[in-house]
Structures are given as structure tokens and as C-alpha cells.
Amino acid sequence: MNDPVTSPAHYTAHPIEVINLSRRLCGPLAQIVQYVMRAPLKGAELQDLRKALFWADDLIETMAREPVSLACMAEPDFTPSEFTRQMTDGRGRIIRAAWAAAWARDVPAIWRCLEIMRDAIVAEIALMEGEA
């Protein structure tokens, strides 16, 4: 059921609900995941991808000053295979990279994931701008 406060359609359109991913990520990664997953469902897709890019750039700048863990909760309530199965489209690469950054064990691995994520967001924006 579509409740505009607690269960709007753009929150529950994916088999793994957006909140179940974002609860387990630090603030900036959660914002990126939310904007990317909900972008096609809210009517301002390019704007939401640009917001995700803003958050990605901000996170990269913050991590350059002070690297920190990007995970908030340790135990997701879905299996890795469920997650991988749901994140198979082009934007899934962004979400997978954000997720990998959160659970990476060392700073170089976090950086690689953040760069992949940012590059994928930039590519999605360029693709959409090319269609406009």
C-alpha cells in the first residue's frame, strides 16, 4: 500500500527496500544510495543523480581529510545473493560500489570503491544529458 509518509511508492519499488540498505551505511553513502535508487521513480531523475554526485564528491573530500568507517550497522537483513540479484542494472554498479566501500577493510579498498561509484554516477549523468 502506498502511504505517502511511511511507504511512498518510490521507497518500496525495489525488492530490497531502500531504507534497508541506507540504514546500514554512513550518512553520505546512505544519501547516495537513496538518490540513485529513487531517482527514476520521483520525476526528477537527472536532478537526483546530480544530488548523488554532490554527496559522492563531498564524501570523497571528507575521506581525504579523515578516513573513517563507512558502515553503520553490521548485519543486513538480506543475503548477499539477494542484494547482488537486485543490483544488476547500470545503476546497480553505483549501489554495489557504495556497499563495497562501506564494508571494505582498508582505506585503499574504500578509495577504489568510492572512485568506481563516482565514475558510475558521472557516466549515468552524461548518458542522461546525452538523451536530453
Secondary structure as GFF3:
##gff-version 3
##sequence-region A 1 132
A	DSSP	alpha_helix	9	12	.	.	.	ID=ss1
A	DSSP	alpha_helix	18	22	.	.	.	ID=ss2
A	DSSP	alpha_helix	27	42	.	.	.	ID=ss3
A	DSSP	alpha_helix	45	65	.	.	.	ID=ss4
A	DSSP	alpha_helix	80	86	.	.	.	ID=ss5
A	DSSP	alpha_helix	92	103	.	.	.	ID=ss6
A	DSSP	alpha_helix	107	131	.	.	.	ID=ss7
###
